């Protein structure tokens, strides 16, 4: 595995279904919210406005990756 910034991070954003904190994750060209309990993903757009520190750091790293 080459070095990349983390592919996921724990956030404090609650899952809309179960209320447990979701993780923020990314694949090649996409970033999304993921609930491990529900095994569901949610579009990041709905959560960016209430992003917490973990989310902001994660998104910062995404941009750093684009070198
Ligand atoms: Zn959930």
PDB file of the backbone (N, CA, C, O) and the ligand in Angstrom, with CONECT records:
HET     ZN  A 101       1
ATOM      1  N   UNK A   1       0.840  -1.212   0.000  1.00  0.00           N
ATOM      2  CA  UNK A   1       0.000   0.000   0.000  1.00  0.00           C
ATOM      3  C   UNK A   1       0.867   1.250   0.000  1.00  0.00           C
ATOM      4  O   UNK A   1       1.667   1.434   0.917  1.00  0.00           O
ATOM      5  N   UNK A   2       0.734   2.092  -0.977  1.00  0.00           N
ATOM      6  CA  UNK A   2       1.426   3.383  -0.922  1.00  0.00           C
ATOM      7  C   UNK A   2       0.833   4.239   0.185  1.00  0.00           C
ATOM      8  O   UNK A   2      -0.279   3.985   0.650  1.00  0.00           O
ATOM      9  N   UNK A   3       1.573   5.243   0.602  1.00  0.00           N
ATOM     10  CA  UNK A   3       1.054   6.087   1.667  1.00  0.00           C
ATOM     11  C   UNK A   3       0.007   7.056   1.149  1.00  0.00           C
ATOM     12  O   UNK A   3       0.236   7.795   0.191  1.00  0.00           O
ATOM     13  N   UNK A   4      -1.138   7.038   1.795  1.00  0.00           N
ATOM     14  CA  UNK A   4      -2.163   8.042   1.552  1.00  0.00           C
ATOM     15  C   UNK A   4      -2.677   8.495   2.902  1.00  0.00           C
ATOM     16  O   UNK A   4      -2.503   7.812   3.911  1.00  0.00           O
ATOM     17  N   UNK A   5      -3.305   9.640   2.908  1.00  0.00           N
ATOM     18  CA  UNK A   5      -4.007  10.050   4.121  1.00  0.00           C
ATOM     19  C   UNK A   5      -5.120   9.029   4.382  1.00  0.00           C
ATOM     20  O   UNK A   5      -5.545   8.320   3.470  1.00  0.00           O
ATOM     21  N   UNK A   6      -5.574   8.962   5.598  1.00  0.00           N
ATOM     22  CA  UNK A   6      -6.582   7.980   5.978  1.00  0.00           C
ATOM     23  C   UNK A   6      -7.765   8.004   5.015  1.00  0.00           C
ATOM     24  O   UNK A   6      -8.160   9.057   4.513  1.00  0.00           O
ATOM     25  N   UNK A   7      -8.309   6.839   4.776  1.00  0.00           N
ATOM     26  CA  UNK A   7      -9.462   6.742   3.890  1.00  0.00           C
ATOM     27  C   UNK A   7     -10.779   6.903   4.628  1.00  0.00           C
ATOM     28  O   UNK A   7     -11.837   7.033   4.013  1.00  0.00           O
ATOM     29  N   UNK A   8     -10.703   6.893   5.938  1.00  0.00           N
ATOM     30  CA  UNK A   8     -11.929   7.130   6.694  1.00  0.00           C
ATOM     31  C   UNK A   8     -11.575   7.768   8.023  1.00  0.00           C
ATOM     32  O   UNK A   8     -10.450   7.645   8.507  1.00  0.00           O
ATOM     33  N   UNK A   9     -12.552   8.453   8.609  1.00  0.00           N
ATOM     34  CA  UNK A   9     -12.333   9.085   9.897  1.00  0.00           C
ATOM     35  C   UNK A   9     -13.638   9.060  10.680  1.00  0.00           C
ATOM     36  O   UNK A   9     -14.727   9.179  10.119  1.00  0.00           O
ATOM     37  N   UNK A  10     -13.496   8.904  11.976  1.00  0.00           N
ATOM     38  CA  UNK A  10     -14.676   8.918  12.830  1.00  0.00           C
ATOM     39  C   UNK A  10     -15.148  10.353  13.021  1.00  0.00           C
ATOM     40  O   UNK A  10     -14.352  11.228  13.362  1.00  0.00           O
ATOM     41  N   UNK A  11     -16.438  10.600  12.804  1.00  0.00           N
ATOM     42  CA  UNK A  11     -16.994  11.924  13.051  1.00  0.00           C
ATOM     43  C   UNK A  11     -17.979  11.847  14.214  1.00  0.00           C
ATOM     44  O   UNK A  11     -18.241  10.777  14.762  1.00  0.00           O
ATOM     45  N   UNK A  12     -18.511  12.997  14.571  1.00  0.00           N
ATOM     46  CA  UNK A  12     -19.542  13.009  15.619  1.00  0.00           C
ATOM     47  C   UNK A  12     -20.925  13.207  15.000  1.00  0.00           C
ATOM     48  O   UNK A  12     -21.911  13.374  15.718  1.00  0.00           O
ATOM     49  N   UNK A  13     -20.996  13.187  13.677  1.00  0.00           N
ATOM     50  CA  UNK A  13     -22.276  13.388  12.995  1.00  0.00           C
ATOM     51  C   UNK A  13     -23.151  12.148  13.171  1.00  0.00           C
ATOM     52  O   UNK A  13     -22.752  11.049  12.786  1.00  0.00           O
ATOM     53  N   UNK A  14     -24.337  12.318  13.747  1.00  0.00           N
ATOM     54  CA  UNK A  14     -25.178  11.138  13.983  1.00  0.00           C
ATOM     55  C   UNK A  14     -25.833  10.608  12.707  1.00  0.00           C
ATOM     56  O   UNK A  14     -26.214  11.376  11.823  1.00  0.00           O
ATOM     57  N   UNK A  15     -25.953   9.301  12.632  1.00  0.00           N
ATOM     58  CA  UNK A  15     -26.657   8.649  11.529  1.00  0.00           C
ATOM     59  C   UNK A  15     -28.137   9.035  11.590  1.00  0.00           C
ATOM     60  O   UNK A  15     -28.734   9.019  12.666  1.00  0.00           O
ATOM     61  N   UNK A  16     -28.730   9.381  10.447  1.00  0.00           N
ATOM     62  CA  UNK A  16     -30.153   9.751  10.447  1.00  0.00           C
ATOM     63  C   UNK A  16     -31.066   8.591  10.810  1.00  0.00           C
ATOM     64  O   UNK A  16     -32.219   8.807  11.184  1.00  0.00           O
ATOM     65  N   UNK A  17     -30.571   7.367  10.707  1.00  0.00           N
ATOM     66  CA  UNK A  17     -31.415   6.216  11.009  1.00  0.00           C
ATOM     67  C   UNK A  17     -31.277   5.721  12.441  1.00  0.00           C
ATOM     68  O   UNK A  17     -32.277   5.506  13.126  1.00  0.00           O
ATOM     69  N   UNK A  18     -30.032   5.538  12.896  1.00  0.00           N
ATOM     70  CA  UNK A  18     -29.854   4.934  14.207  1.00  0.00           C
ATOM     71  C   UNK A  18     -29.254   5.905  15.221  1.00  0.00           C
ATOM     72  O   UNK A  18     -29.206   5.597  16.412  1.00  0.00           O
ATOM     73  N   UNK A  19     -28.793   7.082  14.763  1.00  0.00           N
ATOM     74  CA  UNK A  19     -28.278   8.079  15.680  1.00  0.00           C
ATOM     75  C   UNK A  19     -26.861   7.834  16.150  1.00  0.00           C
ATOM     76  O   UNK A  19     -26.339   8.608  16.953  1.00  0.00           O
ATOM     77  N   UNK A  20     -26.230   6.791  15.677  1.00  0.00           N
ATOM     78  CA  UNK A  20     -24.843   6.541  16.068  1.00  0.00           C
ATOM     79  C   UNK A  20     -23.903   7.375  15.210  1.00  0.00           C
ATOM     80  O   UNK A  20     -24.219   7.684  14.061  1.00  0.00           O
ATOM     81  N   UNK A  21     -22.738   7.743  15.768  1.00  0.00           N
ATOM     82  CA  UNK A  21     -21.818   8.574  14.987  1.00  0.00           C
ATOM     83  C   UNK A  21     -21.329   7.855  13.730  1.00  0.00           C
ATOM     84  O   UNK A  21     -20.949   6.685  13.765  1.00  0.00           O
ATOM     85  N   UNK A  22     -21.353   8.591  12.628  1.00  0.00           N
ATOM     86  CA  UNK A  22     -20.944   8.008  11.357  1.00  0.00           C
ATOM     87  C   UNK A  22     -19.468   8.253  11.108  1.00  0.00           C
ATOM     88  O   UNK A  22     -18.840   9.071  11.780  1.00  0.00           O
ATOM     89  N   UNK A  23     -18.924   7.541  10.143  1.00  0.00           N
ATOM     90  CA  UNK A  23     -17.570   7.822   9.675  1.00  0.00           C
ATOM     91  C   UNK A  23     -17.679   8.545   8.339  1.00  0.00           C
ATOM     92  O   UNK A  23     -18.677   8.428   7.627  1.00  0.00           O
ATOM     93  N   UNK A  24     -16.634   9.290   8.019  1.00  0.00           N
ATOM     94  CA  UNK A  24     -16.538   9.882   6.692  1.00  0.00           C
ATOM     95  C   UNK A  24     -15.530   9.037   5.934  1.00  0.00           C
ATOM     96  O   UNK A  24     -14.464   8.714   6.459  1.00  0.00           O
ATOM     97  N   UNK A  25     -15.864   8.678   4.698  1.00  0.00           N
ATOM     98  CA  UNK A  25     -14.996   7.787   3.939  1.00  0.00           C
ATOM     99  C   UNK A  25     -14.879   8.269   2.515  1.00  0.00           C
ATOM    100  O   UNK A  25     -15.664   9.090   2.041  1.00  0.00           O
ATOM    101  N   UNK A  26     -13.875   7.734   1.846  1.00  0.00           N
ATOM    102  CA  UNK A  26     -13.779   8.114   0.443  1.00  0.00           C
ATOM    103  C   UNK A  26     -13.297   6.951  -0.404  1.00  0.00           C
ATOM    104  O   UNK A  26     -12.531   6.094   0.038  1.00  0.00           O
ATOM    105  N   UNK A  27     -13.771   6.957  -1.624  1.00  0.00           N
ATOM    106  CA  UNK A  27     -13.242   6.061  -2.640  1.00  0.00           C
ATOM    107  C   UNK A  27     -12.458   6.944  -3.596  1.00  0.00           C
ATOM    108  O   UNK A  27     -12.107   8.067  -3.234  1.00  0.00           O
ATOM    109  N   UNK A  28     -12.179   6.485  -4.780  1.00  0.00           N
ATOM    110  CA  UNK A  28     -11.305   7.222  -5.698  1.00  0.00           C
ATOM    111  C   UNK A  28     -11.709   8.680  -5.873  1.00  0.00           C
ATOM    112  O   UNK A  28     -10.894   9.579  -5.671  1.00  0.00           O
ATOM    113  N   UNK A  29     -12.950   8.915  -6.244  1.00  0.00           N
ATOM    114  CA  UNK A  29     -13.330  10.278  -6.587  1.00  0.00           C
ATOM    115  C   UNK A  29     -14.489  10.776  -5.752  1.00  0.00           C
ATOM    116  O   UNK A  29     -15.076  11.813  -6.061  1.00  0.00           O
ATOM    117  N   UNK A  30     -14.824  10.054  -4.705  1.00  0.00           N
ATOM    118  CA  UNK A  30     -16.023  10.395  -3.966  1.00  0.00           C
ATOM    119  C   UNK A  30     -15.775  10.369  -2.480  1.00  0.00           C
ATOM    120  O   UNK A  30     -15.019   9.541  -1.971  1.00  0.00           O
ATOM    121  N   UNK A  31     -16.425  11.291  -1.788  1.00  0.00           N
ATOM    122  CA  UNK A  31     -16.400  11.284  -0.330  1.00  0.00           C
ATOM    123  C   UNK A  31     -17.840  11.133   0.131  1.00  0.00           C
ATOM    124  O   UNK A  31     -18.744  11.761  -0.420  1.00  0.00           O
ATOM    125  N   UNK A  32     -18.047  10.316   1.124  1.00  0.00           N
ATOM    126  CA  UNK A  32     -19.409  10.099   1.588  1.00  0.00           C
ATOM    127  C   UNK A  32     -19.404   9.764   3.067  1.00  0.00           C
ATOM    128  O   UNK A  32     -18.371   9.412   3.637  1.00  0.00           O
ATOM    129  N   UNK A  33     -20.574   9.879   3.680  1.00  0.00           N
ATOM    130  CA  UNK A  33     -20.747   9.507   5.072  1.00  0.00           C
ATOM    131  C   UNK A  33     -21.161   8.048   5.110  1.00  0.00           C
ATOM    132  O   UNK A  33     -21.897   7.578   4.242  1.00  0.00           O
ATOM    133  N   UNK A  34     -20.686   7.335   6.120  1.00  0.00           N
ATOM    134  CA  UNK A  34     -21.002   5.918   6.212  1.00  0.00           C
ATOM    135  C   UNK A  34     -21.371   5.554   7.649  1.00  0.00           C
ATOM    136  O   UNK A  34     -20.687   5.945   8.595  1.00  0.00           O
ATOM    137  N   UNK A  35     -22.456   4.806   7.798  1.00  0.00           N
ATOM    138  CA  UNK A  35     -22.830   4.286   9.109  1.00  0.00           C
ATOM    139  C   UNK A  35     -22.485   2.813   9.155  1.00  0.00           C
ATOM    140  O   UNK A  35     -23.005   2.019   8.371  1.00  0.00           O
ATOM    141  N   UNK A  36     -21.617   2.454  10.064  1.00  0.00           N
ATOM    142  CA  UNK A  36     -21.201   1.044  10.136  1.00  0.00           C
ATOM    143  C   UNK A  36     -22.312   0.167  10.662  1.00  0.00           C
ATOM    144  O   UNK A  36     -22.404  -1.006  10.299  1.00  0.00           O
ATOM    145  N   UNK A  37     -23.155   0.719  11.511  1.00  0.00           N
ATOM    146  CA  UNK A  37     -24.240  -0.070  12.084  1.00  0.00           C
ATOM    147  C   UNK A  37     -25.302  -0.401  11.051  1.00  0.00           C
ATOM    148  O   UNK A  37     -25.783  -1.532  10.987  1.00  0.00           O
ATOM    149  N   UNK A  38     -25.665   0.582  10.244  1.00  0.00           N
ATOM    150  CA  UNK A  38     -26.689   0.368   9.219  1.00  0.00           C
ATOM    151  C   UNK A  38     -26.082  -0.121   7.912  1.00  0.00           C
ATOM    152  O   UNK A  38     -26.799  -0.570   7.018  1.00  0.00           O
ATOM    153  N   UNK A  39     -24.753  -0.033   7.801  1.00  0.00           N
ATOM    154  CA  UNK A  39     -24.088  -0.377   6.547  1.00  0.00           C
ATOM    155  C   UNK A  39     -24.653   0.431   5.395  1.00  0.00           C
ATOM    156  O   UNK A  39     -24.857  -0.085   4.296  1.00  0.00           O
ATOM    157  N   UNK A  40     -24.904   1.706   5.660  1.00  0.00           N
ATOM    158  CA  UNK A  40     -25.436   2.586   4.624  1.00  0.00           C
ATOM    159  C   UNK A  40     -24.528   3.779   4.437  1.00  0.00           C
ATOM    160  O   UNK A  40     -23.793   4.174   5.343  1.00  0.00           O
ATOM    161  N   UNK A  41     -24.592   4.345   3.248  1.00  0.00           N
ATOM    162  CA  UNK A  41     -23.828   5.550   2.975  1.00  0.00           C
ATOM    163  C   UNK A  41     -24.792   6.692   2.674  1.00  0.00           C
ATOM    164  O   UNK A  41     -25.908   6.485   2.200  1.00  0.00           O
ATOM    165  N   UNK A  42     -24.329   7.890   2.964  1.00  0.00           N
ATOM    166  CA  UNK A  42     -25.142   9.075   2.752  1.00  0.00           C
ATOM    167  C   UNK A  42     -24.308  10.126   2.045  1.00  0.00           C
ATOM    168  O   UNK A  42     -23.103  10.225   2.276  1.00  0.00           O
ATOM    169  N   UNK A  43     -24.943  10.914   1.181  1.00  0.00           N
ATOM    170  CA  UNK A  43     -24.178  11.927   0.441  1.00  0.00           C
ATOM    171  C   UNK A  43     -23.600  12.982   1.364  1.00  0.00           C
ATOM    172  O   UNK A  43     -24.273  13.471   2.271  1.00  0.00           O
ATOM    173  N   UNK A  44     -22.361  13.320   1.123  1.00  0.00           N
ATOM    174  CA  UNK A  44     -21.642  14.273   1.965  1.00  0.00           C
ATOM    175  C   UNK A  44     -22.305  15.645   1.944  1.00  0.00           C
ATOM    176  O   UNK A  44     -22.236  16.381   2.928  1.00  0.00           O
ATOM    177  N   UNK A  45     -22.940  15.989   0.843  1.00  0.00           N
ATOM    178  CA  UNK A  45     -23.525  17.325   0.690  1.00  0.00           C
ATOM    179  C   UNK A  45     -24.460  17.687   1.841  1.00  0.00           C
ATOM    180  O   UNK A  45     -24.520  18.840   2.265  1.00  0.00           O
ATOM    181  N   UNK A  46     -25.174  16.708   2.330  1.00  0.00           N
ATOM    182  CA  UNK A  46     -26.146  16.989   3.377  1.00  0.00           C
ATOM    183  C   UNK A  46     -25.492  17.272   4.729  1.00  0.00           C
ATOM    184  O   UNK A  46     -26.130  17.791   5.645  1.00  0.00           O
ATOM    185  N   UNK A  47     -24.209  16.922   4.837  1.00  0.00           N
ATOM    186  CA  UNK A  47     -23.559  17.013   6.146  1.00  0.00           C
ATOM    187  C   UNK A  47     -22.433  18.036   6.193  1.00  0.00           C
ATOM    188  O   UNK A  47     -21.947  18.392   7.267  1.00  0.00           O
ATOM    189  N   UNK A  48     -22.029  18.500   5.031  1.00  0.00           N
ATOM    190  CA  UNK A  48     -20.916  19.450   4.986  1.00  0.00           C
ATOM    191  C   UNK A  48     -21.222  20.696   5.807  1.00  0.00           C
ATOM    192  O   UNK A  48     -20.338  21.244   6.466  1.00  0.00           O
ATOM    193  N   UNK A  49     -22.469  21.141   5.768  1.00  0.00           N
ATOM    194  CA  UNK A  49     -22.836  22.361   6.485  1.00  0.00           C
ATOM    195  C   UNK A  49     -22.652  22.218   7.994  1.00  0.00           C
ATOM    196  O   UNK A  49     -22.351  23.198   8.675  1.00  0.00           O
ATOM    197  N   UNK A  50     -22.830  21.004   8.523  1.00  0.00           N
ATOM    198  CA  UNK A  50     -22.643  20.814   9.960  1.00  0.00           C
ATOM    199  C   UNK A  50     -21.403  19.979  10.253  1.00  0.00           C
ATOM    200  O   UNK A  50     -21.350  19.246  11.240  1.00  0.00           O
ATOM    201  N   UNK A  51     -20.419  20.100   9.390  1.00  0.00           N
ATOM    202  CA  UNK A  51     -19.194  19.325   9.547  1.00  0.00           C
ATOM    203  C   UNK A  51     -18.526  19.597  10.896  1.00  0.00           C
ATOM    204  O   UNK A  51     -18.481  20.738  11.354  1.00  0.00           O
ATOM    205  N   UNK A  52     -18.019  18.562  11.514  1.00  0.00           N
ATOM    206  CA  UNK A  52     -17.258  18.723  12.750  1.00  0.00           C
ATOM    207  C   UNK A  52     -15.768  18.743  12.411  1.00  0.00           C
ATOM    208  O   UNK A  52     -15.382  18.690  11.243  1.00  0.00           O
ATOM    209  N   UNK A  53     -14.950  18.820  13.440  1.00  0.00           N
ATOM    210  CA  UNK A  53     -13.499  18.933  13.220  1.00  0.00           C
ATOM    211  C   UNK A  53     -12.943  17.734  12.456  1.00  0.00           C
ATOM    212  O   UNK A  53     -12.120  17.902  11.555  1.00  0.00           O
ATOM    213  N   UNK A  54     -13.375  16.554  12.800  1.00  0.00           N
ATOM    214  CA  UNK A  54     -12.871  15.349  12.144  1.00  0.00           C
ATOM    215  C   UNK A  54     -13.168  15.385  10.647  1.00  0.00           C
ATOM    216  O   UNK A  54     -12.333  15.017   9.821  1.00  0.00           O
ATOM    217  N   UNK A  55     -14.373  15.836  10.320  1.00  0.00           N
ATOM    218  CA  UNK A  55     -14.754  15.937   8.913  1.00  0.00           C
ATOM    219  C   UNK A  55     -13.915  16.961   8.174  1.00  0.00           C
ATOM    220  O   UNK A  55     -13.462  16.725   7.054  1.00  0.00           O
ATOM    221  N   UNK A  56     -13.713  18.120   8.829  1.00  0.00           N
ATOM    222  CA  UNK A  56     -12.933  19.171   8.182  1.00  0.00           C
ATOM    223  C   UNK A  56     -11.502  18.713   7.925  1.00  0.00           C
ATOM    224  O   UNK A  56     -10.954  18.934   6.845  1.00  0.00           O
ATOM    225  N   UNK A  57     -10.908  18.078   8.918  1.00  0.00           N
ATOM    226  CA  UNK A  57      -9.545  17.578   8.751  1.00  0.00           C
ATOM    227  C   UNK A  57      -9.487  16.578   7.605  1.00  0.00           C
ATOM    228  O   UNK A  57      -8.568  16.603   6.786  1.00  0.00           O
ATOM    229  N   UNK A  58     -10.477  15.704   7.563  1.00  0.00           N
ATOM    230  CA  UNK A  58     -10.513  14.666   6.534  1.00  0.00           C
ATOM    231  C   UNK A  58     -10.594  15.291   5.147  1.00  0.00           C
ATOM    232  O   UNK A  58      -9.879  14.891   4.228  1.00  0.00           O
ATOM    233  N   UNK A  59     -11.478  16.281   5.012  1.00  0.00           N
ATOM    234  CA  UNK A  59     -11.637  16.933   3.712  1.00  0.00           C
ATOM    235  C   UNK A  59     -10.368  17.691   3.333  1.00  0.00           C
ATOM    236  O   UNK A  59      -9.999  17.731   2.159  1.00  0.00           O
ATOM    237  N   UNK A  60      -9.696  18.294   4.316  1.00  0.00           N
ATOM    238  CA  UNK A  60      -8.414  18.940   4.047  1.00  0.00           C
ATOM    239  C   UNK A  60      -7.427  17.947   3.458  1.00  0.00           C
ATOM    240  O   UNK A  60      -6.740  18.252   2.483  1.00  0.00           O
ATOM    241  N   UNK A  61      -7.357  16.778   4.038  1.00  0.00           N
ATOM    242  CA  UNK A  61      -6.441  15.744   3.570  1.00  0.00           C
ATOM    243  C   UNK A  61      -6.765  15.310   2.143  1.00  0.00           C
ATOM    244  O   UNK A  61      -5.865  14.982   1.369  1.00  0.00           O
ATOM    245  N   UNK A  62      -8.023  15.310   1.805  1.00  0.00           N
ATOM    246  CA  UNK A  62      -8.420  14.955   0.447  1.00  0.00           C
ATOM    247  C   UNK A  62      -7.804  15.898  -0.550  1.00  0.00           C
ATOM    248  O   UNK A  62      -7.353  15.477  -1.616  1.00  0.00           O
ATOM    249  N   UNK A  63      -7.779  17.172  -0.215  1.00  0.00           N
ATOM    250  CA  UNK A  63      -7.214  18.148  -1.144  1.00  0.00           C
ATOM    251  C   UNK A  63      -5.697  17.997  -1.202  1.00  0.00           C
ATOM    252  O   UNK A  63      -5.103  18.113  -2.274  1.00  0.00           O
ATOM    253  N   UNK A  64      -5.075  17.743  -0.069  1.00  0.00           N
ATOM    254  CA  UNK A  64      -3.627  17.552  -0.033  1.00  0.00           C
ATOM    255  C   UNK A  64      -3.223  16.405  -0.942  1.00  0.00           C
ATOM    256  O   UNK A  64      -2.163  16.444  -1.566  1.00  0.00           O
ATOM    257  N   UNK A  65      -4.063  15.387  -1.016  1.00  0.00           N
ATOM    258  CA  UNK A  65      -3.792  14.189  -1.817  1.00  0.00           C
ATOM    259  C   UNK A  65      -3.684  14.465  -3.307  1.00  0.00           C
ATOM    260  O   UNK A  65      -3.094  13.674  -4.043  1.00  0.00           O
ATOM    261  N   UNK A  66      -4.243  15.569  -3.757  1.00  0.00           N
ATOM    262  CA  UNK A  66      -4.369  15.806  -5.192  1.00  0.00           C
ATOM    263  C   UNK A  66      -3.099  16.363  -5.810  1.00  0.00           C
ATOM    264  O   UNK A  66      -3.171  16.991  -6.866  1.00  0.00           O
ATOM    265  N   UNK A  67      -1.991  16.169  -5.225  1.00  0.00           N
ATOM    266  CA  UNK A  67      -0.727  16.728  -5.754  1.00  0.00           C
ATOM    267  C   UNK A  67      -0.366  16.067  -7.079  1.00  0.00           C
ATOM    268  O   UNK A  67       0.657  16.401  -7.677  1.00  0.00           O
TER     269      UNK A  67
HETATM  270 ZN    ZN A 101     -27.015   4.023  11.320  1.00  0.00          ZN
END
